[in-house]
Amino acid sequence: IAHSRGQKTAQQLLYDVFPLHIANTLKAGEKVEPEHHDCVTIYFSDIVGFTNISSSLPPLKVMNLLDRLYLRFDELARAHDLFKVET
């Protein structure tokens, strides 16, 4: 069961990190060909004052705050057909 759970986690990570078609290609053991995109935007974000905010709230409230924020980012990415990479 642990092996199965580990495989599921590895597969989920693959799909979280790469666009669907690339994850599928990698999963199939095939070579991923480079792609050209005419327009690409890279967006970096930061939560201003996060250290102060997180130090003044209980851990559960910090987790809820981050969860709501990232869920909203995910919704926006899906609505606009964007691929989001988290670092």
N, C-alpha and C positions, 0 to 999 in steps of 0.2 A: 504494500500500500504506500509506503514512504517513497518508493521509486516512482510510482504512478503520480503521486502528489508532486514530486520534484519535477517530473516531465511536464505536468500541467503548468506549474509555475514558470518553467523555462519557456514553454510555448506562449504563455500569456505575456511574458517579458518581451519575447520576439515581436508580438503583435502590438505591444505598447510602444516599442522603440521605433519600429519601421512602419511605413505605409503598408496596407494590406497586400498589395501585389508583390512587394519586395519580401515581406515576411513569408508569403506563400512560396515564392521562388527559393528562398533560403531553406525553408522547411523541406522542400523537395530535393535539396542538395544540388540545386542548379546554380550556375554562375549568374550574378546580377549584373546586367549591362548598365553602363552609365546612361543617364538621361539628361536631356537639355530642357530647360524651362526658360521661356522668354522673360518672365517676370517673377522675381522671388523677393519676399519680404522677410526679414529677420527681426523679431521683436523680443527685446529683453525687458523684464519687469523686475521691480523691487518693491517691497512693502516698506514705505518710509516710516521709520519709527518702530519697526517690528520688535526690536530688542526691548524697547520701553513698554510696548503694548504687551508682549508676551511675559515680561517680568511682573506685570501688574495683574495678570489674570491667572486663574487656575488652569492647569494643563488641559482639562477637558474643554474649557471655553476656547483656548487657543486652537485645539484640534477642530472644534466646530467652526470657528472662524475660517481656518484654512480650507476645510472641507467645502464650505459654502462658496468660497472664492474660487477654488479649482473646479467645482461642479459648474459654476457659471462660465468659466473659461472653456470648459469642455462643451457646454451648450453652444456657446458662440462659435467655436471651431467647427462643430457639426453643422450648424446653421449656415455657415459660409463655406463649407466644404474645404476646410483648412486641415493641414497636418500639423500637429503640435508635438514638439519634442521638449521633454522636461529634462533639465540638468540639475 
